Amino acid sequence: MFSQTMFSQVYKKSEPFTHTYSIVARDSVTGDIGVAVQSHWFSVGSVVTYGKAGVGVVATQSLVNPSYGPKGLVLMEQGLSPQQALDALLANDSGEMYRQVAFLNTKGEVATHTGSSCIAEAGHKQGKNFSVQANMMLNNTVWQAMANAFEITKGTLSERMLAALKAAEGEKGDIRGKQSAAILIVKGEATGNSWEDVIMDLRVEDNDNPVNELERLMKIHKAYDFMNKGDLAMEEGDSKKAEALYLEAQKLFPENLEMQYWYAINLLNNKQFEKAHPILKSIFKQDNNWKTLTARLVTSKLLVISDAELEKVMKL
């Protein structure tokens, strides 16, 4: 146990009680790196998760010292290994016994620290290209279950990380319950354009079932990724590829009118009028504002069709 005097010396109001479970991981095929987390704490992603393409990712939790995120990334960017970077920060932290931190770099090297005064149940487990860590859990089986789930799950990095979070919940997770979750994935190699380096950055700030909600958002994210790739295929003149991608998006999110709408607009631009008309007719019936928008697209030259064809669309 610890004395109240000792606690007051190392705890600061700037260091929230983010007791939680998390994973840092690398995809050995794509090189992408990510960090995912769940906690009974509001907006956990704004406190725990940090990442930079071409450098690494960090999870800093328990009695959080947020500086471990940006400082750890700087040290790894300067060439220090995750262990060297973590050791350097721990050596200058009088509250290290309350910290739980995980670093991972683009090589898949990991370093993890679970302080001796982290609230039980607390622990971590490292594996090839990943580390899982948890504190203030109901059971001490959480981190092993997370590791197992990540290792045996097939799929993308985001799907494997989500499986680890689900496994933690399967072991009853945080003793206090659940509130927020987040996932951040960046490219293993930086492009030089920061806006292109983030593959996924999703947060659930406050929800009764944050991991389930995170899964829903990930599904929508995947659907919009299909949409974006479909738009690119249209720009390249490959209408068959574009249609296949648009339909994949709609399978994931069939109730989304916007996905249906832009698919139909691209069909119009590609002069596939007979295929576009019934889709637009259905959309306009549900919400006439999409018809108003269609005319405006012509003015902005985002929809290039003849006046006669536009008139047909407006009569749908």
Kinemage of the C-alpha trace (Angstrom):
@kinemage 1
@onewidth
@group {chain A} dominant
@subgroup {mainchain}
@vectorlist {calphas} color= white
{ca met a 1} P 0.000 0.000 0.000
{ca phe a 2} L 1.047 3.629 -0.196
{ca ser a 3} L 0.702 6.632 2.067
{ca gln a 4} L -1.535 9.556 1.153
{ca thr a 5} L 1.516 11.836 1.425
{ca met a 6} L 3.411 9.777 -1.126
{ca phe a 7} L 0.400 9.657 -3.435
{ca ser a 8} L -0.038 13.440 -3.361
{ca gln a 9} L 3.601 13.888 -4.362
{ca val a 10} L 3.251 11.953 -7.614
{ca tyr a 11} L -0.392 12.483 -8.575
{ca lys a 12} L -1.371 15.619 -10.444
{ca lys a 13} L -4.805 16.698 -11.629
{ca ser a 14} L -3.325 16.727 -15.133
{ca glu a 15} L -2.873 12.968 -14.800
{ca pro a 16} L -6.320 11.346 -15.063
{ca phe a 17} L -7.224 7.961 -13.604
{ca thr a 18} L -7.416 6.226 -16.978
{ca his a 19} L -7.479 2.626 -15.776
{ca thr a 20} L -8.004 0.568 -18.852
{ca tyr a 21} L -6.886 -2.116 -21.265
{ca ser a 22} L -5.157 -1.495 -24.575
{ca ile a 23} L -3.139 -3.005 -27.412
{ca val a 24} L -0.290 -1.680 -29.557
{ca ala a 25} L 0.331 -3.732 -32.679
{ca arg a 26} L 1.907 -3.942 -36.124
{ca asp a 27} L 0.631 -5.638 -39.267
{ca ser a 28} L 3.532 -7.742 -40.530
{ca val a 29} L 2.152 -7.701 -44.086
{ca thr a 30} L 1.305 -4.026 -44.625
{ca gly a 31} L 3.637 -2.541 -42.010
{ca asp a 32} L 0.764 -0.487 -40.568
{ca ile a 33} L 0.943 0.195 -36.815
{ca gly a 34} L -1.880 0.874 -34.396
{ca val a 35} L -3.137 1.335 -30.870
{ca ala a 36} L -6.601 0.568 -29.507
{ca val a 37} L -8.095 1.064 -26.054
{ca gln a 38} L -11.258 0.798 -23.920
{ca ser a 39} L -11.896 2.271 -20.481
{ca his a 40} L -14.492 3.356 -17.961
{ca trp a 41} L -13.353 6.929 -18.547
{ca phe a 42} L -14.729 9.673 -20.768
{ca ser a 43} L -12.921 10.198 -24.113
{ca val a 44} L -10.151 7.688 -23.421
{ca gly a 45} L -8.713 8.110 -26.915
{ca ser a 46} L -7.788 11.734 -26.230
{ca val a 47} L -5.628 10.657 -23.287
{ca val a 48} L -4.197 7.206 -24.000
{ca thr a 49} L -3.510 6.793 -27.754
{ca tyr a 50} L -0.650 8.364 -29.706
{ca gly a 51} L 0.905 7.496 -33.050
{ca lys a 52} L 3.031 8.824 -35.886
{ca ala a 53} L 3.536 7.223 -39.281
{ca gly a 54} L 7.036 5.978 -39.875
{ca val a 55} L 7.796 6.141 -36.146
{ca gly a 56} L 5.548 4.185 -33.786
{ca val a 57} L 2.551 4.133 -31.466
{ca val a 58} L 2.123 4.614 -27.727
{ca ala a 59} L -0.478 3.668 -25.131
{ca thr a 60} L -0.094 5.513 -21.811
{ca gln a 61} L -2.587 4.600 -19.094
{ca ser a 62} L -3.285 3.751 -15.434
{ca leu a 63} L -2.539 6.991 -13.579
{ca val a 64} L -1.718 8.682 -16.874
{ca asn a 65} L 1.243 10.890 -17.577
{ca pro a 66} L 0.174 12.155 -21.034
{ca ser a 67} L 3.693 13.309 -21.908
{ca tyr a 68} L 4.744 9.693 -22.506
{ca gly a 69} L 2.856 9.862 -25.815
{ca pro a 70} L 4.486 12.797 -27.614
{ca lys a 71} L 7.842 12.422 -25.844
{ca gly a 72} L 8.004 8.711 -26.593
{ca leu a 73} L 7.326 9.326 -30.280
{ca val a 74} L 10.043 11.987 -30.426
{ca leu a 75} L 12.593 9.665 -28.832
{ca met a 76} L 11.741 6.794 -31.173
{ca glu a 77} L 11.888 9.156 -34.153
{ca gln a 78} L 15.391 10.109 -33.022
{ca gly a 79} L 16.414 6.474 -33.332
{ca leu a 80} L 15.934 5.076 -29.826
{ca ser a 81} L 14.379 1.633 -29.555
{ca pro a 82} L 11.042 1.400 -27.738
{ca gln a 83} L 12.817 0.017 -24.666
{ca gln a 84} L 15.427 2.784 -24.667
{ca ala a 85} L 12.769 5.467 -25.110
{ca leu a 86} L 10.562 4.040 -22.358
{ca asp a 87} L 13.466 3.596 -19.954
{ca ala a 88} L 14.544 7.205 -20.485
{ca leu a 89} L 11.101 8.520 -19.581
{ca leu a 90} L 10.626 6.189 -16.601
{ca ala a 91} L 14.000 7.228 -15.167
{ca asn a 92} L 12.784 10.822 -14.897
{ca asp a 93} L 9.289 10.085 -13.573
{ca ser a 94} L 8.783 10.059 -9.800
{ca gly a 95} L 5.400 8.424 -10.360
{ca glu a 96} L 6.619 5.552 -12.538
{ca met a 97} L 5.186 3.005 -10.111
{ca tyr a 98} L 1.671 4.172 -11.089
{ca arg a 99} L 2.238 4.156 -14.860
{ca gln a 100} L 1.336 1.557 -17.397
{ca val a 101} L 2.845 2.288 -20.801
{ca ala a 102} L 3.465 0.448 -24.067
{ca phe a 103} L 5.654 1.548 -26.981
{ca leu a 104} L 5.848 -0.070 -30.428
{ca asn a 105} L 7.940 1.010 -33.422
{ca thr a 106} L 7.752 0.313 -37.147
{ca lys a 107} L 9.955 -2.781 -36.777
{ca gly a 108} L 7.397 -4.336 -34.458
{ca glu a 109} L 9.678 -3.962 -31.431
{ca val a 110} L 7.786 -3.387 -28.203
{ca ala a 111} L 8.464 -2.166 -24.679
{ca thr a 112} L 5.967 -2.323 -21.845
{ca his a 113} L 5.921 -1.097 -18.248
{ca thr a 114} L 3.381 -1.986 -15.579
{ca gly a 115} L 4.237 -0.044 -12.434
{ca ser a 116} L 4.371 -1.833 -9.096
{ca ser a 117} L 1.573 0.349 -7.704
{ca cys a 118} L -0.874 -0.021 -10.611
{ca ile a 119} L -4.253 -1.048 -9.208
{ca ala a 120} L -4.885 -4.791 -9.389
{ca glu a 121} L -5.612 -6.679 -11.435
{ca ala a 122} L -2.815 -5.310 -13.616
{ca gly a 123} L -0.379 -6.867 -16.063
{ca his a 124} L 0.807 -7.087 -19.655
{ca lys a 125} L 1.895 -9.605 -22.243
{ca gln a 126} L 4.149 -9.099 -25.232
{ca gly a 127} L 4.160 -11.078 -28.454
{ca lys a 128} L 5.515 -10.818 -31.971
{ca asn a 129} L 4.577 -7.359 -33.262
{ca phe a 130} L 2.295 -6.503 -30.329
{ca ser a 131} L 1.838 -5.831 -26.633
{ca val a 132} L -1.360 -5.921 -24.587
{ca gln a 133} L -1.710 -4.289 -21.179
{ca ala a 134} L -4.436 -3.777 -18.607
{ca asn a 135} L -4.970 -2.447 -15.111
{ca met a 136} L -7.852 -2.258 -12.635
{ca met a 137} L -9.404 -5.287 -14.287
{ca leu a 138} L -11.954 -7.497 -12.566
{ca asn a 139} L -9.892 -10.586 -13.416
{ca asn a 140} L -6.193 -11.237 -14.043
{ca thr a 141} L -6.999 -13.195 -17.196
{ca val a 142} L -7.617 -10.133 -19.373
{ca trp a 143} L -4.195 -9.575 -20.956
{ca gln a 144} L -3.645 -13.248 -21.778
{ca ala a 145} L -7.068 -13.413 -23.422
{ca met a 146} L -6.263 -10.290 -25.432
{ca ala a 147} L -2.949 -11.736 -26.593
{ca asn a 148} L -4.573 -15.007 -27.614
{ca ala a 149} L -7.306 -13.229 -29.571
{ca phe a 150} L -4.862 -11.039 -31.470
{ca glu a 151} L -2.631 -13.976 -32.373
{ca ile a 152} L -5.350 -16.315 -33.623
{ca thr a 153} L -7.650 -13.808 -35.374
{ca lys a 154} L -7.372 -13.572 -39.156
{ca gly a 155} L -7.993 -10.311 -40.976
{ca thr a 156} L -6.845 -6.718 -41.073
{ca leu a 157} L -4.921 -5.050 -38.280
{ca ser a 158} L -8.059 -3.216 -37.138
{ca glu a 159} L -10.055 -6.448 -37.037
{ca arg a 160} L -7.380 -8.236 -35.006
{ca met a 161} L -7.089 -5.334 -32.558
{ca leu a 162} L -10.855 -5.230 -32.169
{ca ala a 163} L -10.796 -8.960 -31.417
{ca ala a 164} L -8.350 -8.247 -28.585
{ca leu a 165} L -10.675 -5.614 -27.117
{ca lys a 166} L -13.608 -8.015 -27.359
{ca ala a 167} L -11.588 -10.699 -25.618
{ca ala a 168} L -10.940 -8.317 -22.722
{ca glu a 169} L -14.666 -7.723 -22.397
{ca gly a 170} L -15.145 -11.484 -22.496
{ca glu a 171} L -13.060 -11.629 -19.300
{ca lys a 172} L -15.266 -8.876 -17.731
{ca gly a 173} L -12.747 -6.113 -18.505
{ca asp a 174} L -12.509 -2.979 -16.339
{ca ile a 175} L -13.799 -3.578 -12.810
{ca arg a 176} L -15.781 -0.318 -13.024
{ca gly a 177} L -17.477 -1.148 -16.317
{ca lys a 178} L -17.113 0.540 -19.700
{ca gln a 179} L -17.557 3.990 -21.219
{ca ser a 180} L -15.266 4.896 -24.108
{ca ala a 181} L -12.999 3.320 -26.717
{ca ala a 182} L -10.669 4.349 -29.530
{ca ile a 183} L -8.505 3.007 -32.329
{ca leu a 184} L -5.688 4.767 -34.175
{ca ile a 185} L -3.827 3.193 -37.110
{ca val a 186} L -1.059 4.917 -39.076
{ca lys a 187} L 1.183 3.854 -41.930
{ca gly a 188} L 4.464 2.147 -41.193
{ca glu a 189} L 6.135 4.370 -43.755
{ca ala a 190} L 5.373 8.086 -43.748
{ca thr a 191} L 4.286 9.581 -47.067
{ca gly a 192} L 5.496 13.080 -46.281
{ca asn a 193} L 1.870 14.222 -46.229
{ca ser a 194} L 0.495 13.916 -42.697
{ca trp a 195} L -3.094 13.884 -43.935
{ca glu a 196} L -2.393 10.692 -45.890
{ca asp a 197} L -0.593 8.914 -43.066
{ca val a 198} L -3.590 8.165 -40.827
{ca ile a 199} L -5.437 5.057 -41.936
{ca met a 200} L -8.035 4.984 -39.178
{ca asp a 201} L -8.758 7.313 -36.258
{ca leu a 202} L -12.047 6.504 -34.536
{ca arg a 203} L -13.286 7.374 -31.066
{ca val a 204} L -16.304 6.478 -28.981
{ca glu a 205} L -16.381 9.120 -26.269
{ca asp a 206} L -19.309 7.965 -24.126
{ca asn a 207} L -21.363 4.840 -24.713
{ca asp a 208} L -22.891 1.977 -22.748
{ca asn a 209} L -21.129 -0.525 -25.028
{ca pro a 210} L -18.119 1.330 -26.458
{ca val a 211} L -16.417 -1.687 -28.054
{ca asn a 212} L -19.611 -2.606 -29.902
{ca glu a 213} L -20.014 0.994 -31.024
{ca leu a 214} L -16.382 1.091 -32.141
{ca glu a 215} L -17.021 -2.018 -34.228
{ca arg a 216} L -20.010 -0.305 -35.859
{ca leu a 217} L -17.910 2.767 -36.701
{ca met a 218} L -15.173 0.546 -38.119
{ca lys a 219} L -17.738 -1.075 -40.398
{ca ile a 220} L -18.882 2.346 -41.648
{ca his a 221} L -15.259 3.379 -42.096
{ca lys a 222} L -14.689 0.314 -44.270
{ca ala a 223} L -17.794 1.127 -46.316
{ca tyr a 224} L -16.621 4.669 -47.004
{ca asp a 225} L -13.211 3.333 -47.939
{ca phe a 226} L -14.920 1.284 -50.642
{ca met a 227} L -16.742 4.458 -51.742
{ca asn a 228} L -13.508 6.431 -52.001
{ca lys a 229} L -11.863 3.672 -54.010
{ca gly a 230} L -14.945 3.527 -56.219
{ca asp a 231} L -14.677 7.265 -56.912
{ca leu a 232} L -11.028 6.795 -57.840
{ca ala a 233} L -11.906 3.960 -60.219
{ca met a 234} L -14.528 6.200 -61.852
{ca glu a 235} L -11.945 8.935 -62.305
{ca glu a 236} L -9.708 6.373 -64.011
{ca gly a 237} L -12.555 5.336 -66.314
{ca asp a 238} L -12.973 1.831 -64.892
{ca ser a 239} L -16.737 1.794 -64.390
{ca lys a 240} L -16.964 -1.966 -63.758
{ca lys a 241} L -14.418 -1.803 -60.935
{ca ala a 242} L -16.126 1.299 -59.551
{ca glu a 243} L -19.530 -0.377 -59.527
{ca ala a 244} L -18.142 -3.419 -57.716
{ca leu a 245} L -16.584 -1.183 -55.060
{ca tyr a 246} L -19.739 0.911 -54.628
{ca leu a 247} L -21.834 -2.208 -54.206
{ca glu a 248} L -19.406 -3.542 -51.575
{ca ala a 249} L -19.897 -0.291 -49.667
{ca gln a 250} L -23.666 -0.573 -49.852
{ca lys a 251} L -23.584 -4.161 -48.588
{ca leu a 252} L -21.909 -2.905 -45.422
{ca phe a 253} L -24.189 0.116 -44.993
{ca pro a 254} L -27.366 -0.549 -47.034
{ca glu a 255} L -29.535 2.030 -45.290
{ca asn a 256} L -27.196 4.923 -46.126
{ca leu a 257} L -28.828 7.114 -48.789
{ca glu a 258} L -25.676 9.090 -49.467
{ca met a 259} L -23.743 6.034 -50.586
{ca gln a 260} L -26.561 5.127 -52.953
{ca tyr a 261} L -26.744 8.717 -54.197
{ca trp a 262} L -23.086 9.211 -55.139
{ca tyr a 263} L -23.060 5.818 -56.762
{ca ala a 264} L -25.983 6.933 -58.938
{ca ile a 265} L -24.340 10.295 -59.708
{ca asn a 266} L -21.246 8.505 -60.924
{ca leu a 267} L -23.433 6.304 -63.080
{ca leu a 268} L -24.919 9.461 -64.641
{ca asn a 269} L -21.467 10.890 -65.268
{ca asn a 270} L -20.584 7.610 -66.956
{ca lys a 271} L -23.748 7.845 -69.110
{ca gln a 272} L -25.303 4.765 -67.513
{ca phe a 273} L -28.669 6.523 -67.257
{ca glu a 274} L -30.955 3.480 -67.175
{ca lys a 275} L -29.073 2.071 -64.209
{ca ala a 276} L -28.965 5.394 -62.361
{ca his a 277} L -32.601 6.468 -62.730
{ca pro a 278} L -34.330 3.855 -60.519
{ca ile a 279} L -31.757 4.396 -57.773
{ca leu a 280} L -32.297 8.162 -57.836
{ca lys a 281} L -36.073 7.775 -57.997
{ca ser a 282} L -36.006 5.711 -54.810
{ca ile a 283} L -33.723 8.232 -53.072
{ca phe a 284} L -35.838 11.244 -54.109
{ca lys a 285} L -38.962 9.516 -52.829
{ca gln a 286} L -37.383 9.170 -49.399
{ca asp a 287} L -35.863 12.660 -49.292
{ca asn a 288} L -36.525 15.281 -51.971
{ca asn a 289} L -33.535 17.373 -50.884
{ca trp a 290} L -31.305 15.012 -52.878
{ca lys a 291} L -33.133 16.137 -56.035
{ca thr a 292} L -32.423 19.767 -55.201
{ca leu a 293} L -28.769 18.894 -54.665
{ca thr a 294} L -28.584 17.151 -58.046
{ca ala a 295} L -29.350 20.357 -59.952
{ca arg a 296} L -26.703 22.182 -57.943
{ca leu a 297} L -24.106 19.576 -58.870
{ca val a 298} L -24.560 20.486 -62.535
{ca thr a 299} L -23.836 24.141 -61.744
{ca ser a 300} L -20.677 23.103 -59.916
{ca lys a 301} L -19.707 20.771 -62.800
{ca leu a 302} L -19.600 17.760 -60.506
{ca leu a 303} L -22.381 16.281 -62.617
{ca val a 304} L -21.817 16.628 -66.359
{ca ile a 305} L -24.965 15.745 -68.302
{ca ser a 306} L -27.070 17.442 -70.967
{ca asp a 307} L -29.985 19.718 -70.126
{ca ala a 308} L -32.339 17.134 -71.580
{ca glu a 309} L -30.955 14.378 -69.378
{ca leu a 310} L -31.064 16.620 -66.305
{ca glu a 311} L -34.716 17.316 -67.029
{ca lys a 312} L -35.412 13.582 -67.047
{ca val a 313} L -33.693 13.222 -63.684
{ca met a 314} L -35.680 16.118 -62.219
{ca lys a 315} L -38.938 14.363 -63.241
{ca leu a 316} L -38.075 11.142 -61.417
